[in-house]
Amino acid sequence: MSLIINIYYTGKNKSAIEFAKEMISSGLVDQIRNEKGNKRYEYFFPEQDPETVLLIDEWENEEA
């Protein structure tokens, strides 16, 4: 059974978006995506809330 974790990052002055961009540009996101058992690691930027980022992190199971 898959484990899906939804995390909302919220900040001020677009700090949540800057955090997500830094995670991507640093290569950390690619490292997480390449870990055994990772099925999905994606950031979404809500159109109507520029101060929030949604992270969807999906794993094959809890052990992964």
Helices and strands as residue ranges (DSSP letters): E 3-10, H 15-25, H 28-33, E 38-44, E 52-59
